Amino acid sequence: MSWKVVFAKEFTEVMRDKRMRFQIFISPLIVTPLILAGIGTMAKREAKESQVRTAIVATVGFESVPKLAASLEATKKDAMRFVSSDEFSVESGIRARKFDAAIVLPSDAAEREQNDQTIPVQVRFDVANEDSRVSGMKVSEFLRKRSENIGAERLMEAGFSQQLAKPIDVGEVPVKGNGGKGVLMMSMMLPYMLVLYAVVGGLFVANDSVAGEKERGTLESLLVTPISREELARGKFAAVAAAALVSGILSLAGMLWPFYVKLGAFSWMTEGGAAFTGFQIASMALVLVPLSAMGAGILLTISTIARNQKEAQTWLGPVMMVVSVLSMMSMMMRPNTSVLVAAVPMLGPALVLKQALQSIINPAFIGIAAGSSVVYAILAVWLAARMFMKESVLLRT
Amino acid sequence: MIVVDALVKEYTGPKKQVTRAVDCVSFTAQPGEIFGLLGPNGAGKTTVLRMLATILQPTSGTAVIDGTDIREDPLSVRRKIGFLTGAAGLYDRLTPIQNLMYFGRLHGMHDDRIKRRIDTLVDKLDIGRYASRTCDKLSTGEKQRVAIARAMLHDPRVLYFDEPTSGLDVLAARTVMNFLRECRTEGRTILFSSHIMAEVEALCDRLTVIHCGVVTATGTIPELRERTGATTLEQLFLRCIGEDHDSLMNIPHPKGSAK
């Protein structure tokens, strides 16, 4: 059981290194939630500012319908400022950010108004410009409400009930129990973060444990001790996997604690609360364990092949890219997609995490994702052990 | 006792080309003897030592270390040997005591025995002053003392020294040299690899000269002097490896030819 001696020593070293302590404990538990809080607070403030700012709206054809124009002008309050323009200048004006949006009336607007016909109104805005997009939506909503009111006034003038124009009154009632908007947002981001931490959480430990030993000249001293290379590889693998698993679990804890510690900075994320069941947490753990083992196997293989830590980091670049892309794909995919996707490394487990956060229970998907992750983990560990046995690889300096 | 029998080590390159780093090396080192491996850089000394330490697997040939064949039972061989190089090879984030505890446990020693051995070695090598400081704060000489303690922790009967004074200052080098002499007095078998003539002359009872992986001469220094007719150890070494160009320079050039 010499691997336990190696494991214990590796972990003692981890605890003594500020860099590793930061990556395994501080970053997932504190830094990541704080970054999220910062991003959320900033996004919320920006959205609010976007809503309250006065939109500059170009108007085309208002002079032909003075009655309607006056009615719009009188009810728009401070949310908008109308600027008269012409058909040819509005689009270039929006693109140049001179106007936020434009209301364009047709050339026969006056005739339609006189005949009590519907006037088709165009609201133009730039989808690539956040201020313009929000202003466009604001103007559309304003015109829709004005249209309803004018219609109601006309019915009243004609002696009919206003309700004739509104046979259905829609009211939205969000169902509670599965958490609020924050949980939905978390189900987009958390799988990515968890997979990333679980796979690369052991990065520094892996780099230090073989490539670092080659670099510092300690590997030779280790290889002359009466411990088999299998045991040595096992001890080092256990240390890297433990670091990755701790990092993965702490990143989960880092995402959950804001829901229980009511801080203003997290309100955007935690409003509506969270509802995590034992099943959700168990299914997350089920995929995190093999994921950490697979990550540890890959990292240890790279660290063994590399001559030094610098070379290991160079090799890690493309690996990080693949891990990021695969786990990021989970953000864009529906959680209950085809079960075949469950077998895709990183993506399958990320989708299981997404399902768990959205209270979707799909045992077949969980089974395939966990099972395939175990197979990938075994392959990665086998590869790492094989590299460790090769003297031409292990003694490369 | 170390009996090396026709050790060969070949490496295969990326284009399948085979390089023979060690070619049929044989020698015997007796207990209570410092046996030198003398050769220029890249001669194959470290490869020989690594094979004898079972870090590398020989392509052919074998060696018996204190009665155990390196091919048949490498783990038992490692229990019998101590290895010291110029690089201390200590874990910087651990203290000397933690380093020694770690290596003791890897040798399968019980904690009580490790502690007793550490107490003895700390006293003997004067490590006490910095025993609880992390190794990254130690001087090169202090680190080398800890490395010596590590090599001796499990009380090995056979010791390998691979250029143990390289990069050390005079004081640290003297500690290593004194330690080597003490080990000889205690009857241990010592293999000492170096390219520094003065050290070899001062320490080695017998030596073997290796060049390009091949043993070119073996014997005591007086024997080798007599055989080569060399007056200095440097001349002896150069003659053994066939690089004594100075003697060629003394041969008069033909009349009129450019020097």
Chai-1 contact restraints between the chains, C-beta under 6 A:
chainA,res_idxA,chainB,res_idxB,connection_type,confidence,min_distance_angstrom,max_distance_angstrom,comment,restraint_id
A,V5,B,R105,contact,1.0,0.0,6.0,A-B,restraint_1
A,V5,B,L106,contact,1.0,0.0,6.0,A-B,restraint_2
A,K9,B,Y102,contact,1.0,0.0,6.0,A-B,restraint_3
A,E13,B,R93,contact,1.0,0.0,6.0,A-B,restraint_4
A,R16,B,R93,contact,1.0,0.0,6.0,A-B,restraint_5
A,G217,B,A87,contact,1.0,0.0,6.0,A-B,restraint_6
A,G217,B,G89,contact,1.0,0.0,6.0,A-B,restraint_7
A,T218,B,G89,contact,1.0,0.0,6.0,A-B,restraint_8
A,S221,B,G89,contact,1.0,0.0,6.0,A-B,restraint_9
A,L223,B,I55,contact,1.0,0.0,6.0,A-B,restraint_10
A,V224,B,A53,contact,1.0,0.0,6.0,A-B,restraint_11
A,V224,B,R78,contact,1.0,0.0,6.0,A-B,restraint_12
A,V224,B,F83,contact,1.0,0.0,6.0,A-B,restraint_13
A,T225,B,L106,contact,1.0,0.0,6.0,A-B,restraint_14
A,T225,B,H107,contact,1.0,0.0,6.0,A-B,restraint_15
A,P226,B,L75,contact,1.0,0.0,6.0,A-B,restraint_16
A,P226,B,R78,contact,1.0,0.0,6.0,A-B,restraint_17
A,P226,B,R79,contact,1.0,0.0,6.0,A-B,restraint_18
A,I227,B,L106,contact,1.0,0.0,6.0,A-B,restraint_19
A,E391,B,L56,contact,1.0,0.0,6.0,A-B,restraint_20
